[in-house]
Amino acid sequence: MRAHTQVGAARAAASTAGSMATGNEVDTTAKEPSQQALWQRIEATYSSAEARGAAYRTDTLVRVLRDLQDPRLRFVLRVATALRDKPKPPKASGQEGRPAVNPFLPYEEALWVAHLSPSHTLLLNKFNVVAHHLLVVTRAFEPQGTPLSAGDLSATWRVMQAMPHGGLAYFNCGEHSGASQPHKHTQIVPLPLAAVPPLLEAAADEATRGAGAAAWEPRAARALPFRCFCAALPEQEGAVTGKALAGAFQALHAAAFRDVCGEGSPSFNVLLTQRHMALVPRSREAWGPVAVNSMGYAGSLLVRSREELEYIEAEGPLCILTEVGQPW
Ligand code: AMP
């Protein structure tokens, strides 16, 4: 990964972006940007979308909380500065009588960053809690429930690599996973997450490198109280490809759902860092007032109400993650 100096190039990138065709138009001449240009483009688009009010930032204060069960584990609570008294009920996409609107097709032009490939494009997340929160979406509609493909993962990996300190990518899949949009998308946030390493990193290290597992080999992370399967990524330059990542996803999915013969599609979260891919099967979306998506398993919880804050402090984050996951 290259560390980028941000030499005022954002302005140059903005003007380059401005002169290019926007994402919803079909422009076969639009070139995909280089890695360094990509990060500059992300910064420039984010600044301009915030200034124009196209992207909304929820103001939060970061609190680091030690878990009750295991005080070695630290969680990042992002507590909304405007705490509501009651949490909002989870919103359904396509509410009664109203057709669901797909926010990714067409997407808002002000949120478009760049095309990553003929099949994938990069957008800013409209409702963000951390700066430069991104979405990799398919340019044509594909259901979120279809398996992560080499194309999804190579586009996602490319964006992670463009971030100065690397990125954390995630995929919420299924009705209990915390997903809200049915159009296929992965999400990426820049690391570090408030200086606390992603929760699963240490457990994944123990289950793979510590146990001498070969790169890509799926392992159960038994140190955690909930079911979690992970694979170490190889460290050699160029060894991580979209195809290899898709193979790892399939292996983790098979390990997690081998013995499952229930009805409907299983719900799960996938997390990807420079070092690991991890998959966590889910049983429910929320425990008490606390709704959880992949970010919860990265050790980061968004707190929007007093009730949620009190609940997390009383139960402990690990207990909540176990209840919405699947105990071993
Ligand atoms: P998920 O809830 O995991 O399915 O992720 C969908 C993401 O899309 C959420 O994080 C939303 O903040 C984001 N989102 C919702 N509407 C838009 C929009 N119009 N443009 C870009 N991102 C959006």
Residues whose N, C-alpha, C, O or C-beta is under 5 A from the ligand:
A	BS01	AMP	P103 L124 N125 K126 F127 N172 G178 A179 S180 Q181
